[in-house]
Amino acid sequence: MQDETSWGTSARILRLTRGWAEDINEGVGRASTNAAKQGAVTVSRLPLWILIAACFSPRPEPQATEDWPRFRGPNGTGISSEVGIPAAWSETSGILWKTALPGAGNSSPIVSRDRVFVQSASSDGRERLLFCLDAAGGRILWTRAAQGAPARINPRNTLASSTPATDGRRVYALSWDGAGVALDAGTGKPVWQDSRAAFAACYSTPFLLERQGRPADLVVVSTAGITGYDPEAGSRRWHWAWPFGRKPLRTVGSPIYSDGLLFATSGDGGGDRHMVAVRLEGPDGKPQLAWESKRGFPYVPTMLASSEYLYWVNDGGIAACHLARTGDSVWIERLGGNFAASPVLAGGKIYAAGEDGDVYVFRAGPKFELLARNPLGEVVRATPAVARGRLFIRGLNHLFCIGAPAR
């Protein structure tokens, strides 16, 4: 039998995703073609074809503790079942290790089988880097470098803003110009590589929607709308066209799903915002708008949905909680600063890392309760990872590991 990560499967995946990109580009073409000029910070997004490659790759062996194999963890929810991660920490307590990372990147860390993977790029953009670190102690186990190229970017962006993905055996990484590679996760040796045409404007990460009694849908959100695809064949199963009104907007934050509703955000550098909650099964069996908002919701950070609540932290440092079913406001609070990283939830606590390096921790629930504000001392634009009872945060210069001190 042909290996599922072989070139044959990879080529088929690339053909399918090129077709999906054409669907996406119908809407993208109506939006701005240069995100950098409008000030969008492209951070920590997972390339579409890498997600599909991971979906079709062999299933990793069951692990005793949960891994964080892609942007925003298991299926992109941003939620971990891990408990015991501290709310507060300092240089002398709670920071188990920090490792200097050469180059620069907004790439978020991922974790699999006691290894952490993260991307970077040299300051001149001429070298692309993928690091593999020991999750327990922070030692760099291997580094793979490839030739890159300089490009004009927004000052807050980097040439290594894409987050890798892994199935436990392979780690998949993509560069800003579409060059992609699959590496052996244990050794870092290349397995295959290829490139695909890069399209501008939208950066949200797809996810697999699994509902009881239904085949899985690959959900893709862009200016073109919200679409569910057959992940095996690449055919479109359903679609909801996004009615923007005055002008089309770009999707940077990624979609999430909860209790029959799919939530997505869009916006632009000028401050326009449009958040939608779409019921996937309306009265006529087709997707239907449940509620929407054009104020306050985030542009770059992705939201969280847990229990009956929808949580978010927007680009300007406002945190909020809504009833997911109706959109009714439960609470809204100002944290401060600017945010590009998405919040994550673990052990009933939400961790939100600001660009100034302050990590706010507040309780998930109907009442706002700030538990701690933890300064890291350097810029943070990457979304944290939660795995193995620890929190991994990628700063401008270091990768931090937060956890309960050993007894």
C-alpha positions as CSV (number, residue, x, y, z in Angstrom):
1,M,0.0,0.0,0.0
2,Q,1.2,3.5,-0.8
3,D,2.4,5.5,2.1
4,E,-0.2,8.2,2.9
5,T,2.6,10.8,3.1
6,S,4.0,9.8,-0.2
7,W,4.4,12.0,-3.2
8,G,1.3,10.6,-4.8
9,T,-1.0,11.7,-2.0
10,S,0.8,15.0,-1.6
11,A,0.4,15.8,-5.3
12,R,-3.3,15.0,-5.0
13,I,-3.7,17.2,-2.0
14,L,-2.0,20.0,-3.8
15,R,-4.3,19.7,-6.8
16,L,-7.4,19.8,-4.5
17,T,-6.2,22.8,-2.6
18,R,-5.4,24.7,-5.8
19,G,-9.0,24.2,-6.7
20,W,-10.2,25.4,-3.3
21,A,-7.9,28.4,-3.7
22,E,-9.7,29.3,-6.9
23,D,-13.0,29.4,-4.9
24,I,-11.4,31.5,-2.3
25,N,-9.9,33.8,-4.8
26,E,-13.3,34.7,-6.2
27,G,-13.8,36.8,-3.1
28,V,-10.2,37.7,-2.5
29,G,-10.1,39.4,-5.9
30,R,-12.7,41.8,-4.7
31,A,-10.7,42.7,-1.6
32,S,-7.4,44.5,-1.3
33,T,-4.5,42.6,-2.8
34,N,-1.9,44.0,-0.4
35,A,-2.4,43.3,3.3
36,A,0.8,45.0,4.3
37,K,-0.3,48.4,3.0
38,Q,-3.4,48.2,5.3
39,G,-1.4,47.3,8.3
40,A,-2.6,43.7,8.8
41,V,-0.3,41.7,11.0
42,T,-0.1,38.2,9.5
43,V,0.5,36.0,12.5
44,S,0.6,32.3,13.2
45,R,-1.7,31.0,10.4
46,L,-1.6,27.5,9.2
47,P,-1.3,27.0,5.4
48,L,-4.4,25.3,3.8
49,W,-2.5,22.6,2.0
50,I,-0.5,21.7,5.1
51,L,-3.7,21.2,7.1
52,I,-4.9,18.9,4.4
53,A,-1.6,17.0,4.3
54,A,-1.9,16.5,8.0
55,C,-5.5,15.3,7.7
56,F,-4.5,12.7,5.2
57,S,-1.3,11.6,6.9
58,P,-1.2,8.5,9.1
59,R,-2.9,8.9,12.5
60,P,-0.4,9.5,15.3
61,E,-0.2,7.0,18.0
62,P,-2.4,7.8,21.1
63,Q,-0.5,9.9,23.7
64,A,-0.9,9.9,27.4
65,T,-1.2,13.7,27.4
66,E,-2.6,16.0,24.8
67,D,-0.4,17.4,22.0
68,W,-0.8,20.8,20.3
69,P,-0.2,19.8,16.6
70,R,-1.3,22.9,14.7
71,F,-2.2,26.6,15.1
72,R,-4.5,26.9,18.1
73,G,-4.1,23.3,19.0
74,P,-6.5,20.4,18.5
75,N,-8.6,21.2,15.4
76,G,-7.9,24.9,15.9
77,T,-10.2,25.3,18.9
78,G,-7.6,27.1,21.1
79,I,-8.8,24.9,24.0
80,S,-6.8,22.4,25.9
81,S,-7.9,19.8,28.4
82,E,-4.6,20.3,30.4
83,V,-4.9,21.4,34.0
84,G,-2.4,22.7,36.5
85,I,-0.8,25.4,34.4
86,P,-0.2,28.3,36.8
87,A,-2.0,31.6,36.4
88,A,1.0,33.6,37.6
89,W,4.7,33.2,37.1
90,S,8.0,35.1,37.3
91,E,11.6,34.7,36.4
92,T,12.2,32.8,39.6
93,S,9.0,30.7,39.7
94,G,7.0,29.2,36.9
95,I,9.2,29.9,33.9
96,L,10.7,26.5,33.6
97,W,13.0,27.5,30.8
98,K,13.5,30.0,28.0
99,T,15.6,29.4,24.9
100,A,16.9,32.0,22.5
101,L,15.7,31.7,19.0
102,P,17.8,33.1,16.1
103,G,16.1,35.3,13.6
104,A,12.6,36.6,13.8
105,G,9.1,35.2,13.4
106,N,5.5,35.4,14.4
107,S,5.2,31.7,13.9
108,S,3.4,30.0,16.8
109,P,4.9,27.0,18.5
110,I,3.3,23.5,18.1
111,V,4.0,20.5,20.3
112,S,4.1,16.8,19.6
113,R,5.7,13.8,21.4
114,D,7.8,15.9,23.7
115,R,9.1,18.1,20.9
116,V,8.3,21.8,20.1
117,F,8.5,23.0,16.5
118,V,8.6,26.7,15.5
119,Q,9.7,28.6,12.4
120,S,11.9,31.7,12.0
121,A,13.7,33.7,9.4
122,S,17.0,35.6,9.3
123,S,16.8,39.4,9.6
124,D,17.5,39.9,5.9
125,G,15.0,37.2,4.9
126,R,17.6,35.2,3.0
127,E,17.4,32.1,5.3
128,R,14.4,30.2,6.5
129,L,14.6,28.2,9.7
130,L,12.7,25.5,11.4
131,F,13.6,24.6,14.9
132,C,12.9,21.4,16.9
133,L,13.3,21.7,20.7
134,D,13.1,19.4,23.6
135,A,9.8,20.3,25.3
136,A,11.2,19.2,28.7
137,G,14.3,21.3,28.8
138,G,14.3,23.7,25.9
139,R,17.4,22.3,24.2
140,I,17.4,22.8,20.4
141,L,17.5,19.2,19.0
142,W,17.8,20.1,15.3
143,T,17.6,23.1,13.0
144,R,16.8,23.0,9.3
145,A,17.6,26.0,7.1
146,A,16.6,26.7,3.5
147,Q,17.3,29.6,1.2
148,G,14.8,32.5,1.4
149,A,14.4,35.9,-0.2
150,P,13.8,39.4,1.2
151,A,10.4,41.0,0.8
152,R,8.7,44.2,1.9
153,I,6.5,43.6,4.9
154,N,4.5,45.5,7.5
155,P,6.9,46.5,10.4
156,R,4.9,44.3,12.8
157,N,5.1,41.3,10.5
158,T,7.9,38.9,9.8
159,L,9.0,36.6,7.0
160,A,8.2,33.6,9.2
161,S,4.6,34.1,10.3
162,S,3.2,30.8,9.2
163,T,2.8,28.1,11.9
164,P,3.9,24.5,11.1
165,A,1.7,21.5,11.6
166,T,2.5,17.9,12.5
167,D,0.9,14.5,12.5
168,G,3.5,13.1,14.9
169,R,5.6,11.6,12.2
170,R,6.1,14.5,9.8
171,V,6.3,18.2,10.4
172,Y,4.9,20.4,7.6
173,A,6.1,24.0,7.1
174,L,5.3,26.7,4.5
175,S,7.0,29.9,3.7
176,W,5.4,33.2,2.8
177,D,6.0,32.7,-1.0
178,G,4.3,29.2,-1.1
179,A,7.4,27.0,-0.7
180,G,6.5,24.0,1.4
181,V,8.3,21.1,2.9
182,A,7.6,18.0,4.9
183,L,10.3,16.8,7.3
184,D,10.7,13.8,9.5
185,A,9.7,15.0,12.9
186,G,12.4,12.9,14.6
187,T,15.4,13.7,12.5
188,G,14.5,16.8,10.5
189,K,15.4,15.1,7.3
190,P,13.3,16.2,4.2
191,V,10.6,13.8,3.1
192,W,9.2,15.9,0.2
193,Q,8.9,19.5,-0.9
194,D,6.8,21.5,-3.4
195,S,5.5,25.0,-3.9
196,R,2.1,26.4,-4.8
197,A,0.9,29.8,-6.0
198,A,0.5,32.3,-3.1
199,F,-2.7,34.4,-2.9
200,A,-3.0,37.6,-1.0
201,A,-5.6,39.0,1.4
202,C,-6.9,36.2,3.7
203,Y,-5.1,34.3,6.4
204,S,-7.6,32.4,8.4
205,T,-6.9,28.7,9.1
206,P,-9.3,26.0,8.0
207,F,-10.5,23.2,10.3
208,L,-12.3,19.9,10.1
209,L,-15.9,20.0,11.3
210,E,-17.1,16.7,12.7
211,R,-20.8,16.3,13.5
212,Q,-22.5,13.2,14.7
213,G,-24.0,11.2,11.9
214,R,-22.4,13.3,9.2
215,P,-19.2,13.1,7.2
216,A,-16.5,15.5,8.2
217,D,-16.4,18.9,6.4
218,L,-13.3,21.0,5.7
219,V,-14.4,24.5,6.7
220,V,-12.7,27.3,4.9
221,V,-13.4,31.0,5.6
222,S,-12.4,33.9,3.4
223,T,-13.7,37.0,1.7
224,A,-15.6,34.6,-0.6
225,G,-17.7,33.4,2.4
226,I,-17.8,30.3,4.5
227,T,-17.6,27.0,2.7
228,G,-17.7,23.3,3.6
229,Y,-15.7,20.9,1.4
230,D,-15.4,17.1,1.2
231,P,-11.8,16.7,2.4
232,E,-11.4,13.5,0.3
233,A,-12.7,14.8,-3.0
234,G,-12.4,18.5,-2.7
235,S,-16.0,19.1,-3.8
236,R,-18.1,21.8,-2.3
237,R,-20.9,20.6,0.0
238,W,-22.3,23.9,1.2
239,H,-21.6,27.6,1.0
240,W,-22.6,30.8,2.8
241,A,-21.8,34.0,0.9
242,W,-20.6,36.8,3.1
243,P,-22.8,40.0,2.6
244,F,-20.3,42.7,3.4
245,G,-22.3,45.7,2.2
246,R,-20.1,48.7,1.6
247,K,-16.9,46.8,0.8
248,P,-15.5,43.3,1.2
249,L,-13.3,42.6,4.2
250,R,-10.4,40.3,4.8
251,T,-10.4,37.3,7.1
252,V,-7.4,37.0,9.4
253,G,-8.8,35.4,12.5
254,S,-9.8,31.8,12.1
255,P,-13.3,30.3,12.3
256,I,-14.6,28.3,15.3
257,Y,-17.7,26.1,15.8
258,S,-19.9,25.5,18.8
259,D,-23.4,24.0,19.3
260,G,-24.6,24.3,15.7
261,L,-23.1,27.8,15.0
262,L,-20.0,28.7,13.1
263,F,-18.3,32.0,14.2
264,A,-16.1,34.0,11.9
265,T,-14.6,37.5,11.9
266,S,-13.4,39.9,9.2
267,G,-12.0,43.4,9.0
268,D,-9.4,45.7,7.5
269,G,-6.6,48.0,8.5
270,G,-8.9,50.9,8.5
271,G,-10.9,49.6,11.4
272,D,-14.0,48.1,9.7
273,R,-15.2,44.9,11.4
274,H,-17.8,42.3,10.7
275,M,-18.4,39.2,12.9
276,V,-21.0,36.6,11.9
277,A,-22.6,33.6,13.7
278,V,-23.9,31.3,11.0
279,R,-26.3,28.5,11.7
280,L,-25.3,25.7,9.5
281,E,-28.7,24.2,9.3
282,G,-31.4,26.8,8.8
283,P,-35.1,26.1,8.2
284,D,-34.4,25.3,4.6
285,G,-31.5,23.1,5.4
286,K,-29.0,25.7,4.2
287,P,-26.6,27.9,6.2
288,Q,-28.3,30.9,7.6
289,L,-27.1,34.0,9.5
290,A,-28.0,33.7,13.2
291,W,-26.6,37.0,14.5
292,E,-23.9,39.5,13.6
293,S,-21.9,42.5,14.9
294,K,-20.0,45.2,13.1
295,R,-18.3,46.7,16.2
296,G,-15.7,45.7,18.7
297,F,-14.9,42.1,17.6
298,P,-11.2,41.2,16.8
299,Y,-9.6,41.4,13.4
300,V,-6.4,39.4,13.9
301,P,-6.9,37.4,17.1
302,T,-9.2,34.4,16.9
303,M,-12.2,33.9,19.3
304,L,-12.9,31.1,21.8
305,A,-16.1,29.2,22.3
306,S,-16.6,27.2,25.5
307,S,-19.8,26.0,27.1
308,E,-22.5,28.6,26.3
309,Y,-20.1,31.5,26.0
310,L,-18.1,33.2,23.2
311,Y,-14.9,34.9,24.4
312,W,-12.6,37.3,22.5
313,V,-9.8,39.7,23.0
314,N,-9.6,42.3,20.2
315,D,-6.6,44.0,18.6
316,G,-6.9,47.0,20.9
317,G,-6.8,45.1,24.2
318,I,-10.6,44.8,24.9
319,A,-11.7,41.4,26.3
320,A,-15.4,40.4,26.2
321,C,-17.8,37.5,26.7
322,H,-21.1,36.9,24.9
323,L,-23.8,34.3,24.9
324,A,-22.9,32.3,21.9
325,R,-26.5,31.5,20.9
326,T,-27.7,35.1,20.8
327,G,-24.7,37.4,20.9
328,D,-26.0,39.1,24.1
329,S,-23.2,40.8,26.0
330,V,-22.2,39.2,29.3
331,W,-19.2,41.3,30.2
332,I,-16.6,43.6,28.5
333,E,-13.3,44.8,30.1
334,R,-10.2,46.6,29.0
335,L,-6.9,44.7,29.4
336,G,-4.7,47.3,27.7
337,G,-2.1,47.4,25.0
338,N,-2.4,45.8,21.5
339,F,-3.0,42.2,20.7
340,A,-2.1,40.0,17.6
341,A,-1.9,36.6,19.4
342,S,-5.1,34.6,19.9
343,P,-6.2,33.7,23.5
344,V,-6.1,30.1,24.6
345,L,-8.1,28.3,27.3
346,A,-6.9,25.6,29.7
347,G,-8.0,24.6,33.1
348,G,-10.9,27.1,33.2
349,K,-8.5,30.0,32.6
350,I,-8.0,32.1,29.5
351,Y,-4.4,33.2,28.6
352,A,-4.1,36.2,26.4
353,A,-0.6,37.5,25.3
354,G,-0.3,41.2,24.4
355,E,2.2,42.6,22.0
356,D,4.0,44.3,24.8
357,G,4.8,40.9,26.3
358,D,2.2,41.1,29.2
359,V,0.3,37.8,29.4
360,Y,-3.2,38.4,31.0
361,V,-4.9,35.4,32.7
362,F,-8.6,35.6,33.5
363,R,-11.2,33.1,34.5
364,A,-13.5,31.7,31.8
365,G,-17.1,32.3,32.9
366,P,-20.0,34.8,33.2
367,K,-18.1,37.1,35.5
368,F,-14.8,38.7,34.6
369,E,-12.0,37.9,37.1
370,L,-8.4,38.9,36.3
371,L,-6.2,36.3,37.9
372,A,-2.8,37.7,36.9
373,R,-0.8,39.9,34.6
374,N,2.6,38.4,33.8
375,P,5.3,40.4,32.0
376,L,7.7,38.5,29.7
377,G,9.8,41.5,28.8
378,E,9.7,41.1,25.0
379,V,7.2,41.5,22.2
380,V,4.7,38.6,21.7
381,R,2.7,38.2,18.5
382,A,2.5,34.4,18.3
383,T,-0.3,32.4,19.8
384,P,0.7,30.2,22.8
385,A,0.6,26.4,22.8
386,V,-0.6,24.2,25.6
387,A,0.7,20.7,26.0
388,R,2.2,18.3,28.5
389,G,1.0,20.4,31.4
390,R,2.9,23.4,30.2
391,L,2.3,26.7,28.3
392,F,4.7,27.6,25.5
393,I,5.0,31.2,24.4
394,R,7.0,32.4,21.5
395,G,8.4,35.9,22.1
396,L,10.4,38.1,19.8
397,N,13.7,36.6,21.0
398,H,12.9,33.6,23.1
399,L,10.7,30.6,23.4
400,F,9.3,30.4,27.0
401,C,8.0,27.4,28.8
402,I,5.6,28.0,31.7
403,G,4.6,25.3,34.2
404,A,4.2,24.4,37.8
405,P,7.6,24.1,39.5
406,A,8.8,20.6,40.2
407,R,8.4,19.5,43.8
